[in-house]
Amino acid sequence: MKKALVLAAAAALLSPAAAMAERSGEELYNTKCSVCHASGVAGAPKFGDAAAWAPRAEKGMDALLATAKSGLNAMPPMGTCVDCSDAEMTAAIQYMLDAAK
């Protein structure tokens, strides 16, 4: 009985970790980034706009991630994704860059 309780407690503690599985760039764009990047709110580069994204892409992913994390102009730190990991932010940025090619 004691072993079953320990196993049940361990399973309960691990459940939130499974629920926090890494989200894809597309998923994050659709649920977080598109709020501004779909229409270009406050100067955000529009999704799919090659001319707007080209100079940003030249800076490299590390610089883009740093900017996204710290915010720029009207974009708050982490955009609208305060719970995103660096890997998730990178995936979202890459998704937007790929759409602008």
Biopython code that builds the backbone (N, CA, C, O; Angstrom):
import numpy as np
from Bio.PDB.StructureBuilder import StructureBuilder

atoms = [
    (1, "MET", "N", (0.829, -1.196, 0.000)),
    (1, "MET", "CA", (0.000, 0.000, 0.000)),
    (1, "MET", "C", (0.869, 1.253, 0.000)),
    (1, "MET", "O", (0.596, 2.203, -0.734)),
    (2, "LYS", "N", (1.920, 1.254, 0.829)),
    (2, "LYS", "CA", (2.790, 2.413, 0.927)),
    (2, "LYS", "C", (3.477, 2.683, -0.416)),
    (2, "LYS", "O", (3.614, 3.833, -0.834)),
    (3, "LYS", "N", (3.903, 1.616, -1.078)),
    (3, "LYS", "CA", (4.564, 1.748, -2.384)),
    (3, "LYS", "C", (3.598, 2.331, -3.415)),
    (3, "LYS", "O", (3.994, 3.157, -4.238)),
    (4, "ALA", "N", (2.345, 1.910, -3.375)),
    (4, "ALA", "CA", (1.335, 2.423, -4.312)),
    (4, "ALA", "C", (1.105, 3.916, -4.096)),
    (4, "ALA", "O", (0.927, 4.657, -5.062)),
    (5, "LEU", "N", (1.107, 4.363, -2.846)),
    (5, "LEU", "CA", (0.938, 5.785, -2.555)),
    (5, "LEU", "C", (2.123, 6.598, -3.054)),
    (5, "LEU", "O", (1.950, 7.691, -3.592)),
    (6, "VAL", "N", (3.319, 6.068, -2.875)),
    (6, "VAL", "CA", (4.520, 6.755, -3.355)),
    (6, "VAL", "C", (4.479, 6.878, -4.877)),
    (6, "VAL", "O", (4.791, 7.936, -5.423)),
    (7, "LEU", "N", (4.098, 5.809, -5.556)),
    (7, "LEU", "CA", (4.007, 5.834, -7.013)),
    (7, "LEU", "C", (2.928, 6.808, -7.487)),
    (7, "LEU", "O", (3.124, 7.518, -8.474)),
    (8, "ALA", "N", (1.816, 6.845, -6.803)),
    (8, "ALA", "CA", (0.739, 7.771, -7.164)),
    (8, "ALA", "C", (1.177, 9.213, -6.968)),
    (8, "ALA", "O", (0.875, 10.077, -7.791)),
    (9, "ALA", "N", (1.890, 9.471, -5.877)),
    (9, "ALA", "CA", (2.388, 10.825, -5.626)),
    (9, "ALA", "C", (3.404, 11.231, -6.686)),
    (9, "ALA", "O", (3.388, 12.365, -7.165)),
    (10, "ALA", "N", (4.279, 10.316, -7.049)),
    (10, "ALA", "CA", (5.270, 10.608, -8.085)),
    (10, "ALA", "C", (4.592, 10.896, -9.417)),
    (10, "ALA", "O", (4.997, 11.817, -10.126)),
    (11, "ALA", "N", (3.588, 10.142, -9.763)),
    (11, "ALA", "CA", (2.854, 10.357, -11.013)),
    (11, "ALA", "C", (2.163, 11.715, -11.006)),
    (11, "ALA", "O", (2.137, 12.407, -12.024)),
    (12, "ALA", "N", (1.611, 12.093, -9.875)),
    (12, "ALA", "CA", (0.939, 13.386, -9.772)),
    (12, "ALA", "C", (1.923, 14.533, -9.921)),
    (12, "ALA", "O", (1.607, 15.552, -10.535)),
    (13, "LEU", "N", (3.111, 14.372, -9.362)),
    (13, "LEU", "CA", (4.123, 15.420, -9.478)),
    (13, "LEU", "C", (4.664, 15.541, -10.895)),
    (13, "LEU", "O", (5.041, 16.633, -11.318)),
    (14, "LEU", "N", (4.708, 14.458, -11.622)),
    (14, "LEU", "CA", (5.231, 14.475, -12.981)),
    (14, "LEU", "C", (4.194, 14.937, -14.001)),
    (14, "LEU", "O", (4.570, 15.333, -15.105)),
    (15, "SER", "N", (2.942, 14.903, -13.683)),
    (15, "SER", "CA", (1.890, 15.301, -14.623)),
    (15, "SER", "C", (2.035, 16.741, -15.111)),
    (15, "SER", "O", (1.901, 16.970, -16.313)),
    (16, "PRO", "N", (2.301, 17.721, -14.251)),
    (16, "PRO", "CA", (2.470, 19.081, -14.756)),
    (16, "PRO", "C", (3.632, 19.195, -15.736)),
    (16, "PRO", "O", (3.565, 19.995, -16.670)),
    (17, "ALA", "N", (4.674, 18.431, -15.549)),
    (17, "ALA", "CA", (5.806, 18.476, -16.472)),
    (17, "ALA", "C", (5.376, 18.006, -17.851)),
    (17, "ALA", "O", (5.797, 18.574, -18.859)),
    (18, "ALA", "N", (4.560, 16.998, -17.906)),
    (18, "ALA", "CA", (4.069, 16.510, -19.193)),
    (18, "ALA", "C", (3.146, 17.536, -19.835)),
    (18, "ALA", "O", (3.134, 17.688, -21.056)),
    (19, "ALA", "N", (2.374, 18.239, -19.013)),
    (19, "ALA", "CA", (1.464, 19.246, -19.540)),
    (19, "ALA", "C", (2.221, 20.445, -20.099)),
    (19, "ALA", "O", (1.681, 21.186, -20.921)),
    (20, "MET", "N", (3.449, 20.640, -19.670)),
    (20, "MET", "CA", (4.245, 21.770, -20.120)),
    (20, "MET", "C", (5.177, 21.370, -21.270)),
    (20, "MET", "O", (6.263, 21.934, -21.407)),
    (21, "ALA", "N", (4.769, 20.421, -22.080)),
    (21, "ALA", "CA", (5.582, 19.991, -23.210)),
    (21, "ALA", "C", (5.859, 21.183, -24.109)),
    (21, "ALA", "O", (5.039, 22.093, -24.232)),
    (22, "GLU", "N", (7.011, 21.162, -24.726)),
    (22, "GLU", "CA", (7.420, 22.267, -25.585)),
    (22, "GLU", "C", (6.430, 22.462, -26.734)),
    (22, "GLU", "O", (6.028, 21.508, -27.400)),
    (23, "ARG", "N", (6.051, 23.713, -26.945)),
    (23, "ARG", "CA", (5.106, 24.060, -28.006)),
    (23, "ARG", "C", (5.873, 24.397, -29.286)),
    (23, "ARG", "O", (7.016, 24.850, -29.228)),
    (24, "SER", "N", (5.252, 24.179, -30.414)),
    (24, "SER", "CA", (5.901, 24.448, -31.696)),
    (24, "SER", "C", (5.891, 25.941, -32.004)),
    (24, "SER", "O", (5.126, 26.710, -31.420)),
    (25, "GLY", "N", (6.753, 26.329, -32.930)),
    (25, "GLY", "CA", (6.783, 27.717, -33.376)),
    (25, "GLY", "C", (5.460, 28.148, -33.970)),
    (25, "GLY", "O", (4.989, 29.257, -33.719)),
    (26, "GLU", "N", (4.860, 27.269, -34.759)),
    (26, "GLU", "CA", (3.564, 27.581, -35.369)),
    (26, "GLU", "C", (2.490, 27.768, -34.299)),
    (26, "GLU", "O", (1.689, 28.699, -34.371)),
    (27, "GLU", "N", (2.479, 26.884, -33.316)),
    (27, "GLU", "CA", (1.490, 26.985, -32.238)),
    (27, "GLU", "C", (1.650, 28.301, -31.480)),
    (27, "GLU", "O", (0.668, 28.987, -31.195)),
    (28, "LEU", "N", (2.892, 28.643, -31.157)),
    (28, "LEU", "CA", (3.118, 29.899, -30.434)),
    (28, "LEU", "C", (2.753, 31.099, -31.278)),
    (28, "LEU", "O", (2.152, 32.053, -30.783)),
    (29, "TYR", "N", (3.116, 31.059, -32.559)),
    (29, "TYR", "CA", (2.743, 32.183, -33.425)),
    (29, "TYR", "C", (1.228, 32.355, -33.407)),
    (29, "TYR", "O", (0.725, 33.463, -33.224)),
    (30, "ASN", "N", (0.504, 31.253, -33.599)),
    (30, "ASN", "CA", (-0.956, 31.327, -33.683)),
    (30, "ASN", "C", (-1.618, 31.764, -32.382)),
    (30, "ASN", "O", (-2.666, 32.409, -32.412)),
    (31, "THR", "N", (-1.025, 31.422, -31.243)),
    (31, "THR", "CA", (-1.657, 31.744, -29.964)),
    (31, "THR", "C", (-1.084, 32.978, -29.278)),
    (31, "THR", "O", (-1.748, 33.564, -28.423)),
    (32, "LYS", "N", (0.120, 33.382, -29.631)),
    (32, "LYS", "CA", (0.760, 34.502, -28.942)),
    (32, "LYS", "C", (1.189, 35.605, -29.909)),
    (32, "LYS", "O", (0.735, 36.744, -29.792)),
    (33, "CYS", "N", (2.047, 35.279, -30.847)),
    (33, "CYS", "CA", (2.714, 36.270, -31.703)),
    (33, "CYS", "C", (1.776, 36.931, -32.708)),
    (33, "CYS", "O", (1.945, 38.104, -33.042)),
    (34, "SER", "N", (0.794, 36.183, -33.188)),
    (34, "SER", "CA", (-0.086, 36.710, -34.233)),
    (34, "SER", "C", (-0.894, 37.910, -33.765)),
    (34, "SER", "O", (-1.388, 38.683, -34.586)),
    (35, "VAL", "N", (-1.032, 38.071, -32.462)),
    (35, "VAL", "CA", (-1.774, 39.204, -31.918)),
    (35, "VAL", "C", (-1.247, 40.508, -32.522)),
    (35, "VAL", "O", (-2.029, 41.403, -32.843)),
    (36, "CYS", "N", (0.059, 40.616, -32.674)),
    (36, "CYS", "CA", (0.658, 41.825, -33.245)),
    (36, "CYS", "C", (1.230, 41.608, -34.646)),
    (36, "CYS", "O", (1.122, 42.482, -35.506)),
    (37, "HIS", "N", (1.835, 40.445, -34.872)),
    (37, "HIS", "CA", (2.550, 40.234, -36.135)),
    (37, "HIS", "C", (1.632, 39.938, -37.319)),
    (37, "HIS", "O", (2.079, 40.064, -38.460)),
    (38, "ALA", "N", (0.398, 39.560, -37.112)),
    (38, "ALA", "CA", (-0.511, 39.310, -38.234)),
    (38, "ALA", "C", (-0.866, 40.611, -38.956)),
    (38, "ALA", "O", (-0.970, 40.643, -40.182)),
    (39, "SER", "N", (-1.050, 41.679, -38.180)),
    (39, "SER", "CA", (-1.469, 42.942, -38.784)),
    (39, "SER", "C", (-0.422, 44.045, -38.680)),
    (39, "SER", "O", (-0.615, 45.132, -39.225)),
    (40, "GLY", "N", (0.679, 43.782, -37.992)),
    (40, "GLY", "CA", (1.724, 44.798, -37.869)),
    (40, "GLY", "C", (1.441, 45.852, -36.814)),
    (40, "GLY", "O", (1.861, 47.002, -36.949)),
    (41, "VAL", "N", (0.737, 45.466, -35.776)),
    (41, "VAL", "CA", (0.404, 46.394, -34.695)),
    (41, "VAL", "C", (1.664, 47.074, -34.169)),
    (41, "VAL", "O", (2.673, 46.418, -33.910)),
    (42, "ALA", "N", (1.596, 48.378, -34.018)),
    (42, "ALA", "CA", (2.670, 49.189, -33.418)),
    (42, "ALA", "C", (4.035, 48.957, -34.078)),
    (42, "ALA", "O", (5.071, 49.017, -33.415)),
    (43, "GLY", "N", (4.024, 48.693, -35.389)),
    (43, "GLY", "CA", (5.282, 48.534, -36.104)),
    (43, "GLY", "C", (5.881, 47.140, -36.089)),
    (43, "GLY", "O", (6.999, 46.946, -36.565)),
    (44, "ALA", "N", (5.167, 46.173, -35.555)),
    (44, "ALA", "CA", (5.667, 44.791, -35.557)),
    (44, "ALA", "C", (5.792, 44.329, -37.011)),
    (44, "ALA", "O", (4.900, 44.589, -37.818)),
    (45, "PRO", "N", (6.891, 43.646, -37.353)),
    (45, "PRO", "CA", (7.000, 43.150, -38.731)),
    (45, "PRO", "C", (5.902, 42.121, -39.006)),
    (45, "PRO", "O", (5.715, 41.175, -38.241)),
    (46, "LYS", "N", (5.185, 42.319, -40.104)),
    (46, "LYS", "CA", (4.067, 41.441, -40.436)),
    (46, "LYS", "C", (4.548, 40.055, -40.841)),
    (46, "LYS", "O", (5.593, 39.889, -41.469)),
    (47, "PHE", "N", (3.753, 39.079, -40.459)),
    (47, "PHE", "CA", (4.004, 37.694, -40.823)),
    (47, "PHE", "C", (4.048, 37.575, -42.351)),
    (47, "PHE", "O", (3.128, 38.015, -43.040)),
    (48, "GLY", "N", (5.117, 36.982, -42.866)),
    (48, "GLY", "CA", (5.255, 36.765, -44.296)),
    (48, "GLY", "C", (5.837, 37.930, -45.076)),
    (48, "GLY", "O", (6.043, 37.807, -46.283)),
    (49, "ASP", "N", (6.109, 39.055, -44.429)),
    (49, "ASP", "CA", (6.649, 40.244, -45.101)),
    (49, "ASP", "C", (8.171, 40.138, -45.197)),
    (49, "ASP", "O", (8.886, 40.458, -44.248)),
    (50, "ALA", "N", (8.652, 39.686, -46.350)),
    (50, "ALA", "CA", (10.086, 39.446, -46.544)),
    (50, "ALA", "C", (10.913, 40.707, -46.350)),
    (50, "ALA", "O", (11.988, 40.655, -45.754)),
    (51, "ALA", "N", (10.434, 41.824, -46.839)),
    (51, "ALA", "CA", (11.194, 43.078, -46.721)),
    (51, "ALA", "C", (11.340, 43.508, -45.261)),
    (51, "ALA", "O", (12.388, 44.019, -44.866)),
    (52, "ALA", "N", (10.312, 43.306, -44.476)),
    (52, "ALA", "CA", (10.363, 43.701, -43.065)),
    (52, "ALA", "C", (11.248, 42.761, -42.250)),
    (52, "ALA", "O", (11.918, 43.200, -41.315)),
    (53, "TRP", "N", (11.257, 41.487, -42.590)),
    (53, "TRP", "CA", (12.011, 40.514, -41.821)),
    (53, "TRP", "C", (13.471, 40.398, -42.238)),
    (53, "TRP", "O", (14.298, 39.973, -41.431)),
    (54, "ALA", "N", (13.817, 40.762, -43.477)),
    (54, "ALA", "CA", (15.190, 40.588, -43.971)),
    (54, "ALA", "C", (16.245, 41.242, -43.079)),
    (54, "ALA", "O", (17.208, 40.572, -42.703)),
    (55, "PRO", "N", (16.104, 42.526, -42.724)),
    (55, "PRO", "CA", (17.144, 43.120, -41.872)),
    (55, "PRO", "C", (17.201, 42.501, -40.477)),
    (55, "PRO", "O", (18.254, 42.491, -39.839)),
    (56, "ARG", "N", (16.100, 42.001, -40.021)),
    (56, "ARG", "CA", (16.093, 41.333, -38.720)),
    (56, "ARG", "C", (16.800, 39.987, -38.811)),
    (56, "ARG", "O", (17.566, 39.621, -37.920)),
    (57, "ALA", "N", (16.544, 39.252, -39.887)),
    (57, "ALA", "CA", (17.174, 37.946, -40.090)),
    (57, "ALA", "C", (18.695, 38.087, -40.166)),
    (57, "ALA", "O", (19.423, 37.206, -39.708)),
    (58, "GLU", "N", (19.177, 39.188, -40.739)),
    (58, "GLU", "CA", (20.620, 39.411, -40.860)),
    (58, "GLU", "C", (21.310, 39.519, -39.504)),
    (58, "GLU", "O", (22.507, 39.250, -39.394)),
    (59, "LYS", "N", (20.579, 39.901, -38.493)),
    (59, "LYS", "CA", (21.149, 40.037, -37.146)),
    (59, "LYS", "C", (21.464, 38.685, -36.520)),
    (59, "LYS", "O", (22.306, 38.591, -35.627)),
    (60, "GLY", "N", (20.790, 37.639, -36.987)),
    (60, "GLY", "CA", (21.010, 36.303, -36.441)),
    (60, "GLY", "C", (20.035, 35.965, -35.328)),
    (60, "GLY", "O", (19.437, 36.844, -34.708)),
    (61, "MET", "N", (19.893, 34.684, -35.094)),
    (61, "MET", "CA", (18.912, 34.201, -34.124)),
    (61, "MET", "C", (19.220, 34.653, -32.701)),
    (61, "MET", "O", (18.305, 34.994, -31.951)),
    (62, "ASP", "N", (20.488, 34.662, -32.323)),
    (62, "ASP", "CA", (20.814, 35.065, -30.948)),
    (62, "ASP", "C", (20.353, 36.491, -30.673)),
    (62, "ASP", "O", (19.811, 36.771, -29.604)),
    (63, "ALA", "N", (20.563, 37.388, -31.623)),
    (63, "ALA", "CA", (20.146, 38.784, -31.452)),
    (63, "ALA", "C", (18.626, 38.901, -31.451)),
    (63, "ALA", "O", (18.058, 39.658, -30.664)),
    (64, "LEU", "N", (17.973, 38.155, -32.331)),
    (64, "LEU", "CA", (16.509, 38.196, -32.369)),
    (64, "LEU", "C", (15.904, 37.656, -31.080)),
    (64, "LEU", "O", (14.931, 38.208, -30.567)),
    (65, "LEU", "N", (16.471, 36.591, -30.564)),
    (65, "LEU", "CA", (15.981, 36.034, -29.300)),
    (65, "LEU", "C", (16.190, 37.033, -28.166)),
    (65, "LEU", "O", (15.299, 37.227, -27.339)),
    (66, "ALA", "N", (17.354, 37.664, -28.121)),
    (66, "ALA", "CA", (17.628, 38.653, -27.068)),
    (66, "ALA", "C", (16.632, 39.805, -27.144)),
    (66, "ALA", "O", (16.140, 40.273, -26.117)),
    (67, "THR", "N", (16.336, 40.260, -28.355)),
    (67, "THR", "CA", (15.375, 41.347, -28.529)),
    (67, "THR", "C", (13.984, 40.918, -28.092)),
    (67, "THR", "O", (13.283, 41.665, -27.408)),
    (68, "ALA", "N", (13.588, 39.721, -28.485)),
    (68, "ALA", "CA", (12.260, 39.228, -28.105)),
    (68, "ALA", "C", (12.144, 39.098, -26.587)),
    (68, "ALA", "O", (11.102, 39.402, -26.006)),
    (69, "LYS", "N", (13.211, 38.648, -25.962)),
    (69, "LYS", "CA", (13.181, 38.474, -24.505)),
    (69, "LYS", "C", (13.169, 39.800, -23.758)),
    (69, "LYS", "O", (12.514, 39.919, -22.723)),
    (70, "SER", "N", (13.883, 40.796, -24.266)),
    (70, "SER", "CA", (13.960, 42.081, -23.564)),
    (70, "SER", "C", (12.887, 43.066, -24.006)),
    (70, "SER", "O", (12.579, 44.016, -23.286)),
    (71, "GLY", "N", (12.314, 42.842, -25.197)),
    (71, "GLY", "CA", (11.309, 43.751, -25.732)),
    (71, "GLY", "C", (11.960, 44.836, -26.575)),
    (71, "GLY", "O", (13.160, 45.088, -26.465)),
    (72, "LEU", "N", (11.166, 45.470, -27.408)),
    (72, "LEU", "CA", (11.666, 46.538, -28.280)),
    (72, "LEU", "C", (10.498, 47.425, -28.668)),
    (72, "LEU", "O", (9.455, 46.941, -29.107)),
    (73, "ASN", "N", (10.681, 48.728, -28.504)),
    (73, "ASN", "CA", (9.624, 49.688, -28.814)),
    (73, "ASN", "C", (8.340, 49.301, -28.089)),
    (73, "ASN", "O", (8.326, 49.242, -26.859)),
    (74, "ALA", "N", (7.262, 49.036, -28.824)),
    (74, "ALA", "CA", (5.983, 48.700, -28.184)),
    (74, "ALA", "C", (5.898, 47.242, -27.748)),
    (74, "ALA", "O", (4.988, 46.877, -27.004)),
    (75, "MET", "N", (6.831, 46.404, -28.197)),
    (75, "MET", "CA", (6.800, 44.985, -27.815)),
    (75, "MET", "C", (7.326, 44.832, -26.393)),
    (75, "MET", "O", (8.466, 45.196, -26.106)),
    (76, "PRO", "N", (6.495, 44.293, -25.507)),
    (76, "PRO", "CA", (6.964, 44.089, -24.128)),
    (76, "PRO", "C", (7.949, 42.923, -24.066)),
    (76, "PRO", "O", (8.011, 42.116, -24.994)),
    (77, "PRO", "N", (8.709, 42.828, -22.997)),
    (77, "PRO", "CA", (9.589, 41.671, -22.839)),
    (77, "PRO", "C", (8.790, 40.373, -22.986)),
    (77, "PRO", "O", (7.727, 40.216, -22.385)),
    (78, "MET", "N", (9.306, 39.468, -23.775)),
    (78, "MET", "CA", (8.699, 38.167, -24.060)),
    (78, "MET", "C", (7.426, 38.294, -24.900)),
    (78, "MET", "O", (6.654, 37.340, -25.000)),
    (79, "GLY", "N", (7.207, 39.450, -25.496)),
    (79, "GLY", "CA", (6.004, 39.635, -26.303)),
    (79, "GLY", "C", (4.775, 39.381, -25.464)),
    (79, "GLY", "O", (4.597, 39.997, -24.413)),
    (80, "THR", "N", (3.931, 38.486, -25.915)),
    (80, "THR", "CA", (2.755, 38.106, -25.120)),
    (80, "THR", "C", (2.911, 36.686, -24.593)),
    (80, "THR", "O", (1.926, 36.032, -24.250)),
    (81, "CYS", "N", (4.150, 36.212, -24.528)),
    (81, "CYS", "CA", (4.397, 34.826, -24.105)),
    (81, "CYS", "C", (5.308, 34.795, -22.886)),
    (81, "CYS", "O", (6.466, 34.388, -22.978)),
    (82, "VAL", "N", (4.792, 35.218, -21.764)),
    (82, "VAL", "CA", (5.597, 35.274, -20.550)),
    (82, "VAL", "C", (6.009, 33.899, -20.035)),
    (82, "VAL", "O", (6.910, 33.794, -19.202)),
    (83, "ASP", "N", (5.357, 32.845, -20.523)),
    (83, "ASP", "CA", (5.693, 31.499, -20.060)),
    (83, "ASP", "C", (6.492, 30.696, -21.097)),
    (83, "ASP", "O", (6.621, 29.479, -20.962)),
    (84, "CYS", "N", (7.018, 31.350, -22.107)),
    (84, "CYS", "CA", (7.791, 30.657, -23.148)),
    (84, "CYS", "C", (9.227, 30.398, -22.698)),
    (84, "CYS", "O", (9.847, 31.223, -22.026)),
    (85, "SER", "N", (9.729, 29.247, -23.082)),
    (85, "SER", "CA", (11.145, 28.941, -22.866)),
    (85, "SER", "C", (11.948, 29.561, -24.007)),
    (85, "SER", "O", (11.377, 30.002, -25.004)),
    (86, "ASP", "N", (13.258, 29.595, -23.861)),
    (86, "ASP", "CA", (14.110, 30.094, -24.938)),
    (86, "ASP", "C", (13.924, 29.260, -26.204)),
    (86, "ASP", "O", (13.891, 29.799, -27.310)),
    (87, "ALA", "N", (13.806, 27.955, -26.037)),
    (87, "ALA", "CA", (13.625, 27.075, -27.197)),
    (87, "ALA", "C", (12.310, 27.374, -27.905)),
    (87, "ALA", "O", (12.251, 27.375, -29.134)),
    (88, "GLU", "N", (11.271, 27.626, -27.145)),
    (88, "GLU", "CA", (9.978, 27.946, -27.746)),
    (88, "GLU", "C", (10.017, 29.301, -28.440)),
    (88, "GLU", "O", (9.485, 29.451, -29.540)),
    (89, "MET", "N", (10.639, 30.281, -27.809)),
    (89, "MET", "CA", (10.772, 31.604, -28.436)),
    (89, "MET", "C", (11.557, 31.488, -29.743)),
    (89, "MET", "O", (11.190, 32.090, -30.752)),
    (90, "THR", "N", (12.631, 30.716, -29.716)),
    (90, "THR", "CA", (13.437, 30.516, -30.916)),
    (90, "THR", "C", (12.603, 29.863, -32.012)),
    (90, "THR", "O", (12.689, 30.260, -33.174)),
    (91, "ALA", "N", (11.805, 28.876, -31.658)),
    (91, "ALA", "CA", (10.955, 28.198, -32.641)),
    (91, "ALA", "C", (9.935, 29.155, -33.251)),
    (91, "ALA", "O", (9.673, 29.099, -34.453)),
    (92, "ALA", "N", (9.362, 30.026, -32.436)),
    (92, "ALA", "CA", (8.386, 30.996, -32.946)),
    (92, "ALA", "C", (9.061, 32.000, -33.885)),
    (92, "ALA", "O", (8.523, 32.330, -34.941)),
    (93, "ILE", "N", (10.228, 32.475, -33.495)),
    (93, "ILE", "CA", (10.967, 33.407, -34.350)),
    (93, "ILE", "C", (11.323, 32.724, -35.667)),
    (93, "ILE", "O", (11.155, 33.312, -36.736)),
    (94, "GLN", "N", (11.807, 31.500, -35.599)),
    (94, "GLN", "CA", (12.183, 30.765, -36.818)),
    (94, "GLN", "C", (10.964, 30.546, -37.706)),
    (94, "GLN", "O", (11.073, 30.626, -38.930)),
    (95, "TYR", "N", (9.822, 30.276, -37.120)),
    (95, "TYR", "CA", (8.596, 30.098, -37.886)),
    (95, "TYR", "C", (8.264, 31.380, -38.642)),
    (95, "TYR", "O", (7.883, 31.328, -39.811)),
    (96, "MET", "N", (8.406, 32.521, -37.988)),
    (96, "MET", "CA", (8.110, 33.796, -38.663)),
    (96, "MET", "C", (9.151, 34.104, -39.739)),
    (96, "MET", "O", (8.804, 34.606, -40.809)),
    (97, "LEU", "N", (10.418, 33.809, -39.465)),
    (97, "LEU", "CA", (11.467, 34.014, -40.464)),
    (97, "LEU", "C", (11.226, 33.128, -41.690)),
    (97, "LEU", "O", (11.338, 33.594, -42.824)),
    (98, "ASP", "N", (10.901, 31.882, -41.471)),
    (98, "ASP", "CA", (10.671, 30.948, -42.579)),
    (98, "ASP", "C", (9.497, 31.411, -43.457)),
    (98, "ASP", "O", (9.526, 31.241, -44.676)),
    (99, "ALA", "N", (8.482, 31.987, -42.841)),
    (99, "ALA", "CA", (7.318, 32.456, -43.590)),
    (99, "ALA", "C", (7.645, 33.679, -44.428)),
    (99, "ALA", "O", (6.913, 34.007, -45.362)),
    (100, "ALA", "N", (8.731, 34.351, -44.106)),
    (100, "ALA", "CA", (9.095, 35.593, -44.807)),
    (100, "ALA", "C", (10.127, 35.359, -45.911)),
    (100, "ALA", "O", (10.666, 36.317, -46.466)),
    (101, "LYS", "N", (10.401, 34.115, -46.229)),
    (101, "LYS", "CA", (11.394, 33.822, -47.278)),
    (101, "LYS", "C", (10.766, 33.857, -48.643)),
    (101, "LYS", "O", (11.450, 33.635, -49.643)),
]
sb = StructureBuilder()
sb.init_structure("model")
sb.init_model(0)
sb.init_chain("A")
sb.init_seg("    ")
for serial, (resi, resn, name, xyz) in enumerate(atoms, 1):
    if name == "N":
        sb.init_residue(resn, " ", resi, " ")
    sb.init_atom(name, np.array(xyz, "f"), 0.0, 1.0, " ", f" {name:<3s}", serial, name[0])
structure = sb.get_structure()
